[in-house]
Structures are given as C-alpha cells and as structure tokens.
Amino acid sequence: MNDLRAQASAANLTGRHLLGIEGLSVLEIQALLARSSYFADILTGKTKDDSLSGILRGISVVNLFFENSTRTRVSFEVAAKHLGASVLNLSASGSSVKKGETLIDTAVTLNAMHPDILVIRHRHAGTPLLLSKHVDASVINAGDGRHEHPTQALLDALTIQRKCGQIAGLKIAICGDVANSRVARSNLYLLGALGADVHFVSPSTLLPAGIDQFGVPVHTSLETGIKDADIVMMLRLQTERMQGREIPSQHEYFNLFGLNMDKLMRAAPNALVMHPGPMNRGVEIDSAIADNAEKSLIYTQVEMGVAARMACLEALAQHAERTR
Amino acid sequence: MSQKILFINAHILCPEQKLDQQGWLLAEDGIIRGVGSNSDPLPEAKDIAKIDCKGDILAPGLVDMRVQSGDPGAEHLETLTSLKQAAAHGGITSMAVLPSTEPVIDTAAMIDSLQLRAGRIDGPSIYCYGAMTKELEDDQMAELGMMAAAGACAFASGTLSIQNAQTMRRIMTYAAMLDKAVIHHCQDTDLTGEGDMNEGETSTRLGMLGQPAAAEIVILKRDIELARLTGAQYHASHISTAGAVAAIRQAKKEGVKITADTAPPYFMLNELSVSGYDAACKLNPPLRTETDRQAIIEGLQDGTIDAIASDHVPVNLDMKAQPFTQASTGASGIELLLAMTIKLVKTGTISWLRAFELTSQFPAKILKLEAGSLKPGSRADLVQINPDQSWIIQGRAFKSLSRITPFEGQPVEGQVNGLWVGGVQIALEP
C-alpha cells in the first residue's frame, strides 16, 4: 500500500456529500489521505504551492454548527481560507433556529443563498443526511450525535500515517466512552478499511449494544486492551451525552480506564497517544501523557485536521464546479 | 316496512361459524337473518334488494382495536369524519379509540361527548376506551365505573405504560369487578430512556440510543403476574418482541386470562427500515429485529396473538420532517390494516378465516362488542372485498388527514368494494 504518497491533484469522490466513512471506498479514503498529505507538507513548510489560495476561489462554505464546537469549526474555517474560499459561520445560538424555525426551513433558506458547501454539526444522528436531501450544496458531516465524524477519522489516519509510515498492520486501541463516541465509529470503519488491527477498550456500561457484531475485539480492561498497541487513542468521556450514571465516579473511571504512564507501559515500546479533544485531564488521560511531546500526538492531530479538511473541501468543491 | 338485502355470488367468510364458502347472505333491518351456500335455495321475497358480489369476499367488517383519534385536541391531524371515512375505506366497521387525546378521555362526560359527536357522523362505529388513570398520569385510577356505565368498551392508556405495579394491580382488580378488559402498552420507561429505535447493532451503527426488547418484556411479565393475582382480563397491545410472544404463550398455557394484539409494522418490517433515518419508521414500540418479526408471525399463526390492530397514530409532515431523534412516533395505519392482513394470507402465512379471526371476530370478543360475526342475529356489519385487486400505497391518497406511513410505495392487494354498518351501506368516496 503506497499510502504515503502525496497527491498533487484533488481527490475524486463518487458522492456529492461526505456524510460518513461508512460508504466510502478504500480508494476514496486513500485519495483523500494522499491529498491531505500534500496539504500537510505545505502547512508544515516542507513544500510550497503558490496556487493554493486560488484552489477554492469563488467557492462559498457555510459552517452550520447546531452544537457547540470551537476546534472543528475553526479548523474548517482555516482550511477553507487557506484554499481561498469565502466562509460564513452560523451557530445555532445566533440564528433563527432559536426563534423556533425548523431545521429544514433553515436549510431551505440557506439553500436559496446558493452556498457550495455546507459543513454541518448537529447533536442528533442523521441530521446531515436529512439536510442533504433539502439543499443543492454539498454537505460535510462535521459530527452528528453518536453517529459519525468522518473528517476526524481522516485527520487521525493522516496523523498516524505520517508518523508511522503506514496504517496496515498497526495495533490501534480506541479506549473509553465508545457508546457515545462518533469518533470511535468513524475510526473503526476507516482504520479497519486500511488494514489496522483495531481494538475497543471500554467499561461494559459504555459499550454500545451489538458491538460484538462489528468484528472488532472488545476489552473491558485497559491494561489488556492496550497490550502491545502501537497507537493508544483515548476518547473523551462524553458526560454531556451520557444518559445517567454509567460509571460509579470519574475517580473510579480514571483509576480503571484513565491512561497514565504506568498503564502505557503495557503498550508497544514506541506507542503513541492520541485524543480527539477536548481532553478531560485526570479523567481519561493524565496530564503527564497529554503534555509529553514524545508520546502525545494530540497537537499534531489538530494540525493535520486543517490539512484533512482542505482535502475534503476541495474534493466536494469539484462537484459544485461541475454543476455550474 | 322492513328492509331486506340479499347478497349473492359472495365468497362468505365467517370464522365464528367456520364458514368459507361460495354463497349468499340475507340481512333484514340491519340484522343478519341467514347465510347459505350456492347449493342452498336463495330466499325469496317481494321487497328484497339484491346485491351481486360477483365473487368478492363478504365477511364481517373489521374491528380495529387500536386507533388514535385526532379529535379532541388535534383535529388538524384527524377529525372524526376523516377517521370514519378512512376506516370505511380500510374495511373497518368498528373501531376503539384510545383515551390519549387532549383532553384525556378519563371521565364519563368525555365518553358521552365523544360518542354523541361520533354518532352524528355516518360511517363505522366508534367505541371509546376509558383512560386507566386520571389525565393518564401514573398513579391515580380514573373513574372507571362511571366510564363503564357511560359505555367505555375497556380501559387503556395510549402509549403510557403504568410503571407503578401497585397502581396497575388496583386498576386490574377494579376492571375485573366491572368485567372490562385492561389494554396495556408495555414499556419500562427507565430501560427505554431516550431511545429512538430498537437497541442493537443497527442502533449502534446509526449512532442512536436504543430501546432494548427487555423494556417490553419486563412490564409484560409483571402484568402477567398481576393478571394471575387479580383474575383480570388483561390484553397486551401492539407487542413487538419475540420475548413477549414467548411470555404470552407460556401464560396462556398456565391459564392466565391474557390476550394480545400486534400491528402490521411488527410483522412486515424490521429495524433495518430505519437505516436511512426515515422518520416514517419511527414507531412506539420501535421496529425490532428480523428474529422478533419472525416470532410475531409465529404468534399470529399459532394463536398466541389474538388480534391485529392498525395502531393508527395521526401525524403530519411537520412532526416527521425532523432529525429522527426529534421526530414524533407513530404512523397512519387505519387504511392499511386489511391490505397488510391480506398480505399474510397471500403469502400463505395464515388462512382467510384466521385473517378475519384476527381482525374482526377476536377483537370484538375481547372488547365485548356486537360485531365480528355473520351468525344469524348478528348486526349486519359487512365488508365486501375484491381480494385480487392490486394497488400501491400512497400516503397522499389516504382519506385520513394523516398521510405518513412506513409502507409508502409498497404494492398490496385487496380492494374494499362495499361496506355496511348495521345494514346501512356506507358511501365510499372515490
């Protein structure tokens, strides 16, 4: 698999929207990653491309965030601006959504202004799909409830690929609140498709129903689950999405499922740690690891996020240009 | 002067008399006077009106025991007039409406009012359930005795499931005194939480919270014990899980007075219908697994399940064009009960007689209604059906004001060509 190669032209996607990793082919994923890698080279100063800011000239991107987010929204905004697109940010708190307008009314109203790409985050699964049926723009899912967060999975894969050379054959343990995590689902599909040996680690009360049908090994002990892992990906404990008291206390959670240096010793000697952020320090991850520049890829992930989103925006903008 | 109608060339179906024959039926003044086969001589009289059924089925009209009305409180979703017209098109001659309206049907006065207003409109008969509890809240028993006296056919709770076992025990004890059935929706609300669909692999894949099958079974099993304790006539409504079928089968074996119904979505569809987040498929209880669907079909075949109801819930597009989680539950069903039941017959799943047992004879028996039979002396509630006429389900063509169905676009067979309530023919709008 030559997935390290940076691609000098836009990735081609069959669909008009990017609603999830499930449904993308391996070739599409590889094309997006290759193009992301090209943009990452530019962002990190390895190469230059003077035409960068002309790639999305004339393309309008609307960030429609119904759920609070800083890092993802800013990441999409920076990505769009690098490529020369015009960006409009809308958040639910500042919009007519608060005045009782229905979601579809909002979408149809926005559609009349002819944006090319809508980046949507919503707290309920399936909302980007629903809106995609009511707008002419291409829709990017920037996280929908517990369902998917495709650009997060792409940036995670990009981070791993650039650090480790390739993804196939790596043991990757995704640990924590799997039940409430869209990041876990998107990463399972993406990293699995690229040949990684993905494992889930979670307390039994935070495992989603039917997980045994997904073909992923599941562990209820962190020590066992991360044994010999090349990548330990910690998930945020989604207290805002939890339904009640799935765990006895954050204190016990940190004791049993929080990652500290001691537990990390079980992983492979050069294991790297990831986290989609924002982190709950002292709950799922110890600061000593989060801030350890040798072990932690957490800030690289943020950097790679911009590159991955540039590749996604560019790929979908091709559809906008084709329909003009 | 008496009015006599003679139906000839009919495929007569009457599960109570085990009749499945080509023949005739005579009604006089709204009462069935006789049924015969083609070898029996036709009754003759001067003033007789003849109706040639041309080989169509002539059966007791359907009795739909689970219907949500929009009136009172949500007339924009369904009026009594639209409900009656929709029911008539679906071959239904009697229906029992749930008490979960606004206001709740929890007093004798509410029953009087609804029956009076329903009686002014031509069409199928409307019977009322009385609410089990005041305002359909969880603790205080409603005035069941006075509602029974006003004509409540049984007691129900809409989609409220009584969580307090002591409250449920009292309702069942009191209803037994009144000789009325208790119709219950089984759902442990702690277990279902904010779940939007069946819990399992599919809900996890779709990123939605699930409702475990156990939520239905836990309450059902509690109720079975309470039925044993109180001797009440207990009826589990719209059951959806294999576990519920098994529990009812066992309880019947042990002599508990229990009956049950299900609705077409639970024997026609499974949770995979939700895969595109189509809110038309958001129901309560939720669509379950294929294993559950198969178990429901077995229950329909072996007698564990006694009735099929439409589970009609008026909803409009505003309530459904939403993210799945925010959309309302329920779907329009009253016009599809017959067609979906005919599908079971056409696929060889059940016989014609069993179909009318499930949709007419048994629901009438459970609710002690004067309906569901062609026996001489019975009220002439009749439906004439061409079982082979095919059509495509299109919500926008419904007579109901509620036009959202999980069966949109499906081909079905079975056309209602005539409907008589108490011997009076009901006009079917084209």
Chai-1 contact restraints between the chains, C-beta under 6 A:
chainA,res_idxA,chainB,res_idxB,connection_type,confidence,min_distance_angstrom,max_distance_angstrom,comment,restraint_id
A,I104,B,A321,contact,1.0,0.0,6.0,A-B,restraint_1
A,H124,B,P323,contact,1.0,0.0,6.0,A-B,restraint_2
A,H124,B,T325,contact,1.0,0.0,6.0,A-B,restraint_3
A,A125,B,L206,contact,1.0,0.0,6.0,A-B,restraint_4
A,A125,B,G207,contact,1.0,0.0,6.0,A-B,restraint_5
A,A125,B,M208,contact,1.0,0.0,6.0,A-B,restraint_6
A,G126,B,Y277,contact,1.0,0.0,6.0,A-B,restraint_7
A,G126,B,P323,contact,1.0,0.0,6.0,A-B,restraint_8
A,G126,B,F324,contact,1.0,0.0,6.0,A-B,restraint_9
A,T127,B,P323,contact,1.0,0.0,6.0,A-B,restraint_10
A,L129,B,Y277,contact,1.0,0.0,6.0,A-B,restraint_11
A,L130,B,P323,contact,1.0,0.0,6.0,A-B,restraint_12
A,G145,B,G207,contact,1.0,0.0,6.0,A-B,restraint_13
A,R146,B,G207,contact,1.0,0.0,6.0,A-B,restraint_14
A,H147,B,G207,contact,1.0,0.0,6.0,A-B,restraint_15
A,P208,B,T204,contact,1.0,0.0,6.0,A-B,restraint_16
A,A209,B,E199,contact,1.0,0.0,6.0,A-B,restraint_17
A,A209,B,G200,contact,1.0,0.0,6.0,A-B,restraint_18
A,A209,B,T204,contact,1.0,0.0,6.0,A-B,restraint_19
A,A209,B,G210,contact,1.0,0.0,6.0,A-B,restraint_20
A,G210,B,G200,contact,1.0,0.0,6.0,A-B,restraint_21
A,G210,B,E201,contact,1.0,0.0,6.0,A-B,restraint_22
A,G210,B,T204,contact,1.0,0.0,6.0,A-B,restraint_23
A,Q213,B,E201,contact,1.0,0.0,6.0,A-B,restraint_24
A,Q243,B,G193,contact,1.0,0.0,6.0,A-B,restraint_25
